[in-house]
């Protein structure tokens, strides 16, 4: 493998793609947007020069394929193309580009594979435009329902409309399940500090945390901030904070490590001299233990009851619910052996973040491999990778794909 040439091209790709992904100076490549389209045009041209057959499916997942010579089976590799708002340039995209360069190099060295190889750039993993997320990977395994296309973004555009405007075909997505995929591999930055702090080069993921996202709405009464005594108020924010301020207590009381995060909060009417009558916020709950997630949700519900007793309205909606997932044990053991044979230090670990692999794993044998990110930082403009880690991921993936397809 000509590492210097690959690294030079890879860095150029990141730089060019970043240029196409800026919205008002911030990196945000939301699904089915002009930024998404520009990046797909760049990647399509790039893949074609490398010999891939390029297509987009009914949901607009981007695919590049190298046909196999002996089998109808496909080894799928990739990650997501979308980013969170004001996020980093390596989350998701690195896994897609690593797949391209690994496959290109293998074909140059060993010729046409026995099994077909396909690299995929999934749509809307992050949920930054359509909150339910994992839309592209759900389509691949047949989990999308017609009702899912009614979901709307903050501007009121439905998923159905967004897919159509981007050139997709929502009516064909329900029957777009892939039956030819033998295994799926995803390479991703860790998005945490474990690998860097332990000095390990590769993370072999054995499980992925479950996730439940709640949308909580508290309705109180709007009053004058100066003339309404505190004891007579129905302050929606004050009562919403009873839930928010107990997040740390609820997570500390679970047996398995858990997290709860309030990442979005809307306040109305939003004036310094008015008691707010409306608060809506999200709670992102994660754990490798389903019982821990249930415990936190139950705790939130109990606090909500006390708020109702104070005369306010509280509504709790589940807008995303994903169980903890175990990845394929045979693939994990095979990848562990590869790390040993190739001399890479590794760590078998859990993933606290969600990934497309967790959607695919219940249907198709799947493996998730991590490489370190600088300082464990992700979902931030400061997200970074070392050049060594970039190449480590491509090298390991190359060996994995060679064993699978040649």
Buried (B, 14 or more C-beta within 10 A) or exposed (E): BEBEEBBEBBEEBBEBBBEBBEBEEEBBBBBBBEBBBBBBEBBBEBBEEBEBEBEBBBBBBBBBBBEBEEBEBBBBBBBBBBBBBBBBBBBBBBBBBBBBBBBBBBBEEEEBBBBBBBBBBBBBBBBBBBBBBBBBBBBBBBBBEEEBBEBBBEEEBBBBBBBBEBEBEBEEBBEBBBEEBBBBBBBBBBBBBBBBEBEBBBBBBBBBBBBBBBBBBBBBBBBEEEEBEEEEBBBBBBBBBBBBEBBEEBBEEBEBBBBBEBEEEEBBEEEEEBBBBBBBBBBBBBBBBEEBBBBBBEBBEEBBEEBEEBEBEBEBEEBBBBEBBEBBEEBBEBBBEBBEEBEBEBBBBBBBBBBBBBBBBEBBBBBBBBBBBBEBBBBEEEBBBEEEBBBBBBBBBBBBBBEBBB
